[in-house]
Amino acid sequence: MKVTGRAFIYGDDIDTDVIIPGRYLVLQDPAELAKHAMEGIDPDYPEKARGGAIIVAGRNFGCGSSREEAPVALKHANTRCVIAESFARIFYRNAINVALPILEASARNLVGEGDLLEVDIVNGIIEDRTKGVVVRAKPLPPLALEIINAGGLTSYIRRRLGLG
Amino acid sequence: MARASGEKEVEPGQIIEARVDRAMMHDLTGPRVIDSFREIGVEKVWDPDRIVIIFDHDVPPSTIKAAELQRKVRSFAREQGIRNFYDVGRGGICHVVMLERGYVKPGELIVGADSHTVTYGALGAFATGVGATDMAAVLAMGSIWLRVPESIRFEISGRLPKLVSAKDLILHIIGMIGAGGATYKAIVFAGEAIQSLGIDGRATICNMSVEAGAKAGIVEPDEKTISYVRERAAEPFNPVKSDEGAEFSETYEVDASGLEPLVALPPRVDDVKPASELSGVEIDQGFIGTCTNGRLDDLRAAAQILKGRRVKEGVRLIVIPGSQEVYRRALEEGLLRIFVEAGAIIGAPGCGPCIGISRGVLADGETCISSANRNFVGRMGSSKAKIYLASPATVAASAIVGRIVDPREVVG
């Protein structure tokens, strides 16, 4: 499973309130949420991400609330993968549950803003095609990969319960 | 966790499938939980009596959309026979109601579709927040996969000085270890200062453990816990303590008697300074309430400062009791009268402006000092507003003076 996109680089402690501000949570439609992805820190993100984006960030990405709308908004704003040095635990689970690939790696000082990245999710290999640099990520736990491969937790559970 | 997963022992790092004792959701996360539950395609929830639904994030609803979403959750509760349902005017903030109505018992595993579910560690439960789809899976199966966390222990010796509260202690702790300092881990709070706190203060501390990234924040149950739970819970319970010789990944010691009133500066919860060093910061609004500091002891602390004093001209002070029960008791004790006479406005029990949805949001360039737990950019409205976090006493004192102040300067 490989994804490609342009790198957009952010710092440490990117919280869920800047990923999707609370006032938009009544918007249930993923496409509507996507219009406000990263609005608190980078209002141009949905436009920049149009052709496919890979977020590269520092420590504790997605800290704050339990809102699943955070990974949903990113995913539907054409974010193909989020790479961070570490993730806040609820965001980590939520991203996997909505099948937004995420990887833990220290990549923000190795890749450049706007670089073309190709990411091998299963093997945790991040290739910066612009610079010709390869960064290794911590592999995802097998259960997380299974859930992402199934297309998210609801499909995974449907299968497990024999519902299709 | 061993009990919940049916194992004799579990080790940090191990992934377990755990049975859930109680599941909680509210008006804001509920609709997405229901959508995911429908997507899974199971007809009935695993056990309606183990599910609690509490409306608090936008109560009473302020928009047509919010009213519609609440109607959706209300009819789901009826359809599924979920009797532990707290509609507008019946409950209050979910994390206040869960404790005061006896839904939390020591040694239980509780999940909530809200990050501040960690609050229930105040009664010795292992409680953690999850997203909507995780919660939908719990509703369908009654279980969840969890990674057994490492634990950090905070040993808090001494007693908190006068007008220094549980809030100041947890701000100090988060300042020490940082906003990601406990990511994936559980924090155990122990020591004389913790034992001397009531359940309300312990709730404040556990509530903010998620601000350091913790999966759970836990106070070992003691006599206070047991008598609190006995007064409220119908069923028996089995308290759990740290194992004899338990290993902690880190241990920290703090002397509570050396602490002073503290403030977290925007936009970082771990950028903590003494209130006395921030006296140049003028404020437009003060806010006392939330799942961190909307309990009776918090309102008492604020009333003690505000009694016989007035909120400064040009400053708005919003006070929101954490639940209907807190509201009633604040009424009986005369606290609400003190707030009204001081020029504060009293809001309906719920989250209020903390999440930037209902009344009390901030305009561009405004500054608020709040007893809440988060000061992220845009949290309370405009992304150009600033939020300082402090104790109810510090918020009350600052509202009187019109700038951030150490409450000990107001009541000597």
Interface residues (C-beta under 8 A of the other chain):
Chain A: D12 D13 D15 D17 V18 P21 G22 R23 L25 V26 Q28 E39 G40 I41 R59 N60 C63 G64 S65 S66 R67 E68 E69 S86 F87 A88 R89 I90 R93 N94 N97 V98 P141 L143 G152 L153 T154 I157 R158 L161 L163 G164
Chain B: I15 L28 T29 P31 R32 D35 S36 E39 I40 G41 V42 T63 K65 A66 L69 G112 A113 D114 S115 T117 G129 V130 G131 A132 T133 D134 A136 A137 A140 M141 W145 A179 G180 T183 Y184 G213 K215 R268 I355 G356 I357 R374 F376 V377 G378 R379 G381 S383
